[in-house]
Amino acid sequence: MDEIPSRRHFKSIFANYSGYPGLSAAFKISGIFRHYDHSHRQFTCTLKEDEALYDALQLQMNEIHNNEIECNVAQRIKRTGFYAARVNDSWKRVRVDQIDYDTNLCRIETIDDGQFLTVNRYELFVLNPKLLINQYKRTFAKQNSLTAAGFVDGQKLRNGQLVNIFVFSDCEPFLALLTEAFVNIQVEKLTGDLDPGSARL
């Protein structure tokens, strides 16, 4: 179970980047919108380059766990454990965040979509070991100050929609899902008017 990392860091994608720190350059990445969590105010996307792997994983999950012989209810549930659960008519890999032993309810997060749900512990199934591979989601925080500046609201997006993700740092994706025109204007202005490294969100 330790093979699934808690997060995939963006820095690995830009290992060769050596630009100015701060908001002085932008990378555009093609992504696929998966989920917007209102309570945590964060988007979850998968990268376009991971789409085939993501789709193959979903097919494999459904094939394995729709088989009654191979699909077994997890007898022992532990916090941070990885399991399979049926979410919106599709099997998902999930991680248990909280367990209420009095009510048998578990707070879970879908590993590849970023959804937070509450399910009965008896709705969690043993995850096939062959499915303990890398996750494909990327998580982005929503910036309040950017909502009026072209930020796409999660309510206006649908699961599976292709989006452009703009990253202004080789360390973290400070900004995502902005309109492309707004990004171009901001980058040109900052690189022309400010000293290197002086721009901050």
C-alpha positions, 0 to 999 in steps of 0.5 A: 500500500505504501506504493501509492504516494500521497501526492505527485509533485509538479516539480518533477515535470519541470526538473530542467526549468531555471527561470526567475522565482515568483510569477515571472513565467508560465507553463501551460499544461493540458489537463482533464478536470475531475472534481472540485471540492468546495470544503477544501476549495481545491480542484483535482485534475489529471494530466492529458498525458496520463489520460490513457493510463487513467482510463486503463486503470478505470477499466481494470478496476471495473473488470476486477471488482465487478467479478463477484469471485474476486470482489471481497468486502474488507473485513478490517478497515484502518485509517489511511488504508487503501480500498476499492469502493463503488462511486457513481456506478464506477469502481474507484481506489479510495483512501480512508481518512476517518473511521467512526466505529460507533456508526460504521461510517468512513470518510474516504477520498477517491485516490484518482479523482479527489472526491471526499465521501462518507460511506458505510465500512461494509461498502469498502472492498479489498483492493487488488494488489496489482492496482497499487500503482501511481495515482494520476490526480493533481490538486490545485488550491483556489485563490480567492483574489483571482476569482474575478480575474478569469478563474474558471469556477469548478461549478462550471466544469464537468468531469472529463472536460479538457482544461488548460492548467497554468503553472507559475512556479517550478515548485507548486502550481500557484494558479490553475484554470485561468483564461489564456488571455489573462495569463498572457497579459499578466506574464507580459506585464510582470516580466516587463515591469518588475525586477526578476523575483519581485512578483508574488501572488 
